[in-house]
Structures are given as structure tokens and as C-alpha cells.
Amino acid sequence: MRHGARHASSCLLFASSTSTPSTSQSYQAFSGFLPLKSSPIASLQSSKWGQFAGQKRTMFIQTQSTPNPSSVMFYPGKTVMEVGSADFPNARSAMNSPLAKALYGIDGITRVFFGSDFVTVTKSDDVSWDILKPEIFAAIMDFYSSGKPLFLDSNTSASMDTAILEDDSETVAMIKELLETRIRPAVQDDGGDIEYRGFDPDTGIVKLRMQGACSGCPSSSVTLKSGIENMLMHYVPEVKGVEQELDDIDEEATLPG
């Protein structure tokens, strides 16, 4: 939806650390030519950094805002998901991913989502991005320097919801192809994703699940109806509407506390 706009709305972060016992890590942020506020992150001074003694690590991390003010996209400059995407609506669902688990270890994080080359992080309303961003930058840099896999169990890593199966009807195959080739790329540009949950041929209703920044976004209902629904109904006459489906895990994530 906002192709090519990342350079205008993102800040480029330069994160460099030399891991010695006396080193303090700091991050410098730039947006255009105006420096943003940054400060040393003393909390990163830990004995675990000793194993990287003398090793210089440099990483450029870009951030981009999303239509959801509670979600920000982080681009580590590296591939995140080789195939598909992964959504972690609560800390329990993040146990299979060292990076997602580390991000949930930061107070105020309520959702984590992995895209092809970005990580979307969603926060609670009572904490500011000025406080969270340095900790998120540190967690991402620490993960990519650790050599750990993105998932402990690779078999559960990516969702293949739009893969066309042999027993899919022509209508379902067309819906999946549109979701994968036309709709998903646009939704991912805003830091989220959609998951196909099924099609009822009797009612003509397509069931979808919103993920990442799109989940809980104030404009998600507009995206679902005005964008996704209109496109599917235009190209697939059998589609009469689109409805959002919530899992128990999504409903738990929306509960306070």
C-alpha cells in the first residue's frame, strides 16, 4: 500500500558494539538529517557478552510506522522468514522462537510478527516507543549475532494457508491465489498479514484471520471490508463477503493484564 515509502517514514539505526567487560552499548538514530534522541543502554552490560570479547558487531536497523499506532516494523537488513510468515499473539505462542521469546521479555510488548524481511512489534498503550525501541534494537542485534535458529522446531515455523491443494475447488484455488499474489503483499507492507481460514460455498463467506500490525488496528475493519472483500468479490463472483475469525489465542491477547 505504501511501496517505496519506507525511506521517508523510517529511521535508520546504526548499532555497533565491541563486547568487552567494560563496554557499554549505544545506538544512534537518524531520520533524514535530524538526529533523534538516543542514550546508552546500560542494562546490556552483562557477563554473557564476554563470549564475544573483541568481536565487533555492526547492524543497520530500519523502522517504519504502520497504520496501527501501537505497532512498528523493524527491518534488520537480513532475511527474517524464508517462506511465509509467523504470528505470535502472546508470550506462550513465542516459546518456539528465540527471537520472539526475547522480544516478549521486554515489558510492554503485546504481539510479535515475522514477515519476509521485517519484524513487527506491537506494544501496550501505557509504554512509549522512546523507551521500547532501544531494547528492541538490542534484542534483534543480540539474536542475529548469537547464531540461534529463528525457530527451535522448523516444522512449525511457517504457515502455508494459501497453498493450493489437490482437493481445492476452482473457487477456493482462485481465492488462495488472490490472497497470496495480490492481497498478502499489500497487507505485509503495513506490517501485518492475513491467514486464510476457509470458504463456505453455501453462504459465499471467506473467513480470514488478521495478523501482526493488522490485528487490533483501528483501520483493520476498513481493510477487511473495503479492500480485501471488494477485491475478492470483484474477481471471484462466488464470494459474497469476508469475515474476520478470531482464535482463543487472539481473544486472550486482547484481554487486559
Salt bridges, closest charged atoms under 4 A:
ASP87 OD2 - ARG111 NH2 2.57
ASP87 OD2 - ARG209 NH2 3.29
ASP117 OD2 - ARG6 NH2 3.95
ASP142 OD2 - LYS48 NZ 3.26
ASP161 OD2 - ARG184 NH2 3.13
ASP168 OD2 - LYS176 NZ 2.77
GLU180 OE1 - ARG184 NH1 2.75
ASP189 OD2 - HIS3 ND1 2.94
ASP190 OD1 - ARG2 NH1 2.17
ASP193 OD1 - ARG184 NE 2.72
GLU195 OE2 - ARG197 NE 3.47
GLU195 OE1 - ARG209 NH1 2.98
GLU229 OE2 - LYS225 NZ 3.22
GLU245 OE1 - ARG197 NH1 3.07
GLU245 OE2 - LYS207 NZ 3.94
ASP247 OD2 - ARG197 NH2 2.51
ASP247 OD2 - ARG209 NE 3.80
ASP250 OD1 - ARG111 NH2 3.00
ASP250 OD2 - ARG209 NE 2.66
GLU252 OE1 - ARG92 NH2 3.38
